[in-house]
Amino acid sequence: MNTAPIKRGLPAMHPGELLREDLLPALDKSKTEIAKLLGISRRTLYDILDEKQPVTVGMALRIGKLIGNGPVFWLNLQRIY
């Protein structure tokens, strides 16, 4: 993991790492349920969580809506990564 600091003191990280380690466990739902809520396949979700796929604008919109913090955070996190 790259530990270069970014705004608000967060280390540069793939958005999938933040989702995997902190946010999705707090939702207390299975990855299958999360994929359905996002309107994506489980494979796509796993690829993001495994840091194999970037968060696109469309995905940032979906994640931001699910988490409740909007797309800009996710796009910035991906950009800085």
C-alpha positions as CSV (number, residue, x, y, z in Angstrom):
1,M,0.0,0.0,0.0
2,N,1.2,3.5,-0.9
3,T,1.2,5.6,2.3
4,A,1.7,9.0,0.8
5,P,-0.7,11.4,2.6
6,I,-3.7,13.0,0.9
7,K,-6.2,15.6,2.0
8,R,-7.9,15.0,5.3
9,G,-5.0,12.8,6.4
10,L,-6.0,9.7,4.6
11,P,-3.2,7.7,3.1
12,A,-3.3,7.1,-0.7
13,M,-5.2,3.9,-1.2
14,H,-7.3,2.1,-3.8
15,P,-11.0,2.8,-3.1
16,G,-11.5,-1.0,-2.9
17,E,-9.2,-1.2,0.1
18,L,-11.3,1.3,2.0
19,L,-14.5,-0.5,1.0
20,R,-13.1,-3.9,1.9
21,E,-11.5,-3.1,5.2
22,D,-13.8,-0.4,6.7
23,L,-17.1,0.4,5.0
24,L,-18.6,-2.8,3.8
25,P,-18.2,-4.7,7.1
26,A,-20.0,-1.8,8.8
27,L,-23.0,-2.3,6.5
28,D,-23.4,-5.9,7.8
29,K,-24.5,-7.3,4.5
30,S,-23.0,-10.0,2.3
31,K,-21.0,-9.1,-0.7
32,T,-23.8,-10.6,-2.9
33,E,-26.3,-8.2,-1.2
34,I,-23.9,-5.3,-1.7
35,A,-23.4,-6.2,-5.4
36,K,-27.2,-6.2,-5.8
37,L,-27.6,-2.9,-4.1
38,L,-24.9,-1.4,-6.4
39,G,-26.5,-3.0,-9.4
40,I,-23.3,-4.8,-10.4
41,S,-22.1,-8.4,-10.7
42,R,-20.3,-10.0,-7.8
43,R,-17.3,-10.4,-10.0
44,T,-17.2,-6.6,-10.6
45,L,-17.5,-6.0,-6.8
46,Y,-14.7,-8.5,-6.1
47,D,-12.5,-6.9,-8.7
48,I,-12.9,-3.5,-7.1
49,L,-12.4,-5.0,-3.6
50,D,-9.3,-6.8,-4.8
51,E,-7.9,-3.6,-6.3
52,K,-8.0,-5.1,-9.8
53,Q,-10.5,-2.6,-11.2
54,P,-10.6,1.2,-10.8
55,V,-13.6,3.1,-9.5
56,T,-15.1,4.8,-12.6
57,V,-17.5,7.7,-12.6
58,G,-20.5,5.4,-12.8
59,M,-19.2,3.3,-10.0
60,A,-18.4,6.3,-7.9
61,L,-22.0,7.4,-8.3
62,R,-23.3,4.0,-7.1
63,I,-20.9,3.7,-4.2
64,G,-21.5,7.3,-3.1
65,K,-25.2,6.7,-3.1
66,L,-24.9,3.5,-1.1
67,I,-22.5,4.8,1.4
68,G,-24.1,8.2,1.6
69,N,-21.1,10.4,0.9
70,G,-21.5,11.1,-2.9
71,P,-19.2,10.3,-5.8
72,V,-16.6,13.1,-5.4
73,F,-14.8,11.3,-2.5
74,W,-14.5,8.1,-4.5
75,L,-13.3,9.8,-7.6
76,N,-10.7,11.7,-5.7
77,L,-9.5,8.6,-3.8
78,Q,-9.2,6.8,-7.2
79,R,-7.4,9.8,-8.8
80,I,-4.9,10.1,-6.0
81,Y,-4.2,6.4,-5.9
